[in-house]
Amino acid sequence: MSRKAISVAALTALCLTGLAACGSDTDDSAAPKKKGASQVAVTLVSGSDGDVCKLDTDTAAAGPVTFTVTNESAAGLTEVELMDGQKILGEKENLAPGLPGSSFTLTLGGGDYEIYCPGASAERVPFEVTGEAAAEPTGDAAELLASGSEDYTTYVRTQIDAMVVGVQKLQKAVDSGDVAAAQKAYADARPFYEKIESDVEGFVMDGFDPTDNKGNLDYLIDMRASNLDEAVGWSGFHAVERDLFQAKKITDQTKKYAADLVTNVTKLAEVGKTLEFKPEDLANGAAALLEEVQSGKITGEEEAYSHIDLVDFANNVEGAQQAYAALRPGLEKIDAELVKTIDGRFTAVTDDLEGYKDPQALGGYRPYTAELKASDGKKLSATVQSLQDVLGRLAEKAATA
């Protein structure tokens, strides 16, 4: 895959949620134009050979490109991403059949990209951007690492904003009393927290002692049975999970759990507006997300009632991959061989996860049952540990560049 970059780094992250119109005049291309941006339609359909991710064109001119994703009939497809190597440049999630098309816009330099549709019969579709390639990142290693950290900060904020929308949908489903709809909404909302979990832990609301879980947003949003504080009680995602998947019923207390979750995630979004990261924070955070995989997902502790641990696993890995991708241009100047090793080990982990995908299951992955843990847990752990070992070397390199 040839190298390329997004023209305006900060604007890119806003475009991830489709909130920014990154438009300007561009050269002619196979993709039609609308308000200066090339237009690409991505349609998800169910066919005789399985679910298919169809593009109306596989090329566009360098510059602003708008991708409009419509799920016509593919129940097993819920997500579409534009990939540049290790890095997700733009994505749309929760793409249920029958909903109106949803768009995101990115300003792209010439080069080779991929449209990634997890669960499709052909998951990766080549996409070419013609015309002038964006300039290679310039500057010394420290400058490139700092620039990547700024981009990643915006990525984290967009994930928090998307999580607000996700938990609002969860609350709506809970309030409707429809257990099956609420279970699906739960699985749809979880990935956003898991991608950035290591970046938002430890936030304590004003007026609370740091040791008081009543003011600890991570506890209030993501506490588990294993770290239950009896003085505070149940709260957050897993309180809702317990009712939906263990009791399989919605009570007034379930509705309060869901409402409180929306309140606390909204508070987290306010904190997110002030977030800033240093390069070593990204490196440490990526390693910490893999530690989360080892300590909570492979053990089956995280999703004790829904058993969607592999969904969390995949999103922890994705979050680590995005932090690493933000640092990668600077790291190449410091230790190109280490970068090559990390690229290969990320590929090994994601390839392993491919074998557990199930488009019919909640979140798109097989339930992590006791039987699956017994048969595959050690293998998964070894693959993650191999990646974790090399990621652990990044923080010192980033901090001393």
N, C-alpha and C positions, 0 to 999 in steps of 0.2 A: 504494500500500500504506500503510495507516495505521500510525502509530508505536506501538510498545509496548515493553515491557522485561521481562526475567525478574525475578521478585520478589527472589530472593536470589542475588546475583552470584557469590559464591564457590562456593555449592552447585551452581550451574549447571554449572560446568566439571567437577565430579565426576560430575554426571549424564550428561555426554557419553559416559562409558564404561559407564553403567548401574550404577555402584558405589554410588550413593547413592539411598536411597528417599526422595524429596522429597514426602512425603504429608501431607495435612491435609484436613479436611472442606471441601467446596465446594458450590456451588449445583447444582441438577439440570441436566442437559444431555442431548443426544442420545447421547453416549457413556456406556456403562454404568460403574458404579463398582465398585472393588474396593479395600478398605482405604483409602478416602478419596480415591483417585486415579481420574480418568476413564480408561477403557480404550479404546484405538484399535488395531484390528488392521490391519496393512498386509501384503497378500499379493502376492507376485510370481508371475505365471503367464505361460505362453506361449500366445498365441492366434493366430487366423488373420491378424490385422493386426500381429503382432509381439509382443514382450514387453510386459506390462501391469503397472502398479503400482496395485493396487486397495485402497481404504480401505473398511472396513465402516461408517464414519461420517466425514463431513467437518466435524464440529463437536464441540466439547467446552466445558465450563464453565471459566472462569478458575480457576486453581489447579493442583494437581498433575495431570499427564497422563502416562500410561504408553503408549508406542508399542511394540507387539510386532510384529516383522517376521519373516515366514516366506516363504522362497523355495520354492514348491511345484514349479515346473517351468521357470522363466525362466533358462536358462543364460547369457543375455547381461546379466543384471542382478546386480550384486554389491554395491551400495551404496544406502542410503537416508539422506537428510538432512532435517532440519527447518530451514527457512531463515526468517530475519527480514531481508529486504532483502539486504544484503551479508554478513550474519553467519550462520554455521552454528551453530545452537544445540545440536543433538544429531545423532548419526549412528551408523549401523551399517555395517560393511564386511565384505568376505569372506563374502558371503551365498550360499554354494553351494546349489543345489537339493537338497532332501531332508534338510537339517540341521534340528534343532529350532528353534523360534522364538527370537529374541533380542530383548531389550527394553532401552529406555532411558526414563528418567523425567525430566521437566522441570516446574518450576513456572512457569506462563505467565500473563501478563496478557491481558486481552481485546484482540482485534485480529485482523488478517489475516496469515496465515502461508502458507508453501508447503511441501508435501512434494515433495522433489526426488529423482527416481529416474533417474540418468544411464543413458541407453541405452534407456529405455522409449519406446514409440510416442508417448505423451504424458508428457514428462519431468517437468513441473511440475503438481502437483495442488493447487488452492486448499484451505486449511484454516482454518476460522474458530474463534476462541476467544471465546465469549460472556461477557457480564458485565463487571465493572469493569475498565477498562484499568489496567495498572500505571502508577504515577506516572512522569512524565517525569524523566529524570535531573536532579538539582538540584546546585547549587554553582557556583563559578566555573570557568573553563576549567582551571586548574591542578588543582583537586580532581577534576574529571571525567577528566582525563588520568591522574592517579594511580590512580583507581579502575579505569579501563580497563586499566592496566598490571598491576594485581593480578589481574584476571580472566585476562589473557593469560598470566601466569606459570603459572596453574593449567592453562590449555589446553596449554601446552608440556609440562607434566609428564604430562598424560593421553596425549599423543601418544608420549612416550618409553615410558610403561608399555605402550601398545598395540604399540609396536615390539618390546618384549621378547617379547610373545606371538607376533608375526609371525615373528621370527627363530627362536623355538623351533619353530614349525610348519615353517619352512624346514629346520632341522636334522633334524627327524623325517622329512621327505620325502627329504632327502639320505641319511640313514641307511638308509632303506628300499631304496635303490638304483633307485628309479623316476625316471628322468630327466624325463619329462613332468610328473609331479607336482611334482618339485623346481623345474622351470622356472616352473610356475604359482605355487608358494609364494614363489619369488623375486620375481615381479612383484607379488604381494600384499603383501609385506613392505616394498618400497621406498618407498611413499608416505609413511610415517610420518616417515622421516628427511628426506625432501625438503620436507615442510611446515615443518620447524623447523631446517633446515640452518644458517642464519645465526645461530641462537641457541645452538648447541652446538659450534660450531667453536672450536678453540684450547684445549680442556680437556686438561691434562697431569696424569697420575697422580702422586701423591706419590712423591718420591724420584727423579724424572727431571728432567733439565735440559730447559727449554722447547724447546730446539732438537733434542732427541733424539726422533725419530719412534717409538722403541720405547715411549715413554710417552704419545704423542699420540693420544687416543682418536679424534679425527676421522680421522687417518691410518689407524689400525688398523681403523676401521669402514668408511671410504669412500674409501680411496686408489684412484687410477686409474693406468693405464699411464703417463700423461703426468707424474705426479708420483712415480713409483716411486723409493723410496730403496733402493738396492742393498744397503745395510748391514742393512736390516730385511727386505726382500723383500715378497712378495705377502701380502695380508691382507684380510679383510673381505668386504663384499658383492661387489665386483668380481672378487675371486679365485674366489669361488663361481660368479659369472656366467661367467667365462672357461671354467671346466670344463664347465658345464652347456650353454652355447650354442655355444662354439667347438669344444671337444673332443667335446661331447655324450656324456660319460661321467662316471661317479662313481667316484673312486678313494679310497683311504685318505686321501690328502692333501686331497681335497675334503671329506671328513668332518671332518678336523681344521680346515680353514678354517671350516666351518659351526659347529663347536663353539667355536672361538675367537671367532667373531662373537657368539654368544650370551653368552659371558663378557664381552666388551667392551661390548656393549649393556647388559648388566646393571650393569656398572660405571658406565656413563653414567646409568642410572636412579638410582643412588645420588647422583651429582653433581646430578641434576635436583632432588632434594629440597631443595637449598640455593639454587636459582636465584631471583634477583630481578631485575626489570627496571625501568628508568626509562622515561618516555614517549619520550625521544629514542632509546632502545635499540630500541623497537618501530618507530619511523620509519626508523631506519637499517637495521634488520633486514629490513623490507619491501622497501626499495630494494635491499639486498644479494641477496635472493632473486631479484629480477628480473635482477640482474647475473649470477647463476648461470644463469638461463635463456639469457642472451645468450652467456656464455662457455663453457658446457658442454653445454647441451641443443640449441640451434639448430645448433651446430657438429657435433653427433653424437658428441662426445667422451665424454660421460658413460656411455652404455650401448653401448660399442663392439661388444659381442658379442650382446646380446639385442635391441638397437635399440628399446627401450621408452622412448626419450628423451622422447616426447610425454607419457607417463605422468608422468615426473619434471617436465616442463614444467608440466603441469596442477597438480601438487601444490605446486611452488614458487609458482605464482600463487595457489593457495588459501591457502597459509601467509601470503603477503603480504597477501591480502585479510582474513584474520582479524586480523592485527596492526593493519591500518588500521581495521577495524571496531571494535576495542577503543578506539582513539583518537578515533573519529568524533564522539561526543557533545561532547567537549571542543573538537575542531577546528571544529565548527560555530559555536561561540561566537567563535572566533578569525578564521576566514576561510570563511564559508559558500559563497562563490563557488568557492573552491578545492576544497572538499568536493564540490560539484556537478560540477566538472570531473573529479575523480578517480573519482567514481561512474560517470560516463559512459565513462571510459577502461577501467575494470575490466570494464564490460559489453562493450566492444568486444573486449577480449582473450578473455573467456570465450565470446563469440559466435563468434569465430574458431576456438577450440578445438572447438566443437561439430561443426564440419565434418570433424574428424579422428577422431571416435569410431567405434569398430568393436566391437560387443559380443562378437564372436567372437575378437577378438585378445587377447593377454595384456595385462592391465591395462586393457582397454577402449578402447585407442587404436591406430590404424594403426601398423605398424612404421615407424620413421623411417629409411627406406632412403636410399641415396645419390641415387636418382632423386627422392625426395620432397624431400630437402634442396635439390637443385639447382632444383627447380621452385617450391618454396614457402618456402624458408629466408629469403629477403630480405623477403618479405611479412610473415612471422611476426615477424621481427626489428624491422621498422618499427612494427608494432602494439605490441610490448612496449616499444620505445624511447619511444613517445609516452606511455605510462603511467609509465615509469621517470623521465622528465624531470620530471613533476609530483610524483611521490613524493619525489624528491630535495629538494623544498622543505619537507617536513614536519618534519625533525629540528630545524631552527633554530626553527620556530614552536613545536614541542612543548617544547623546552628553555628557551624564554624566556617561556612563558605566565605 
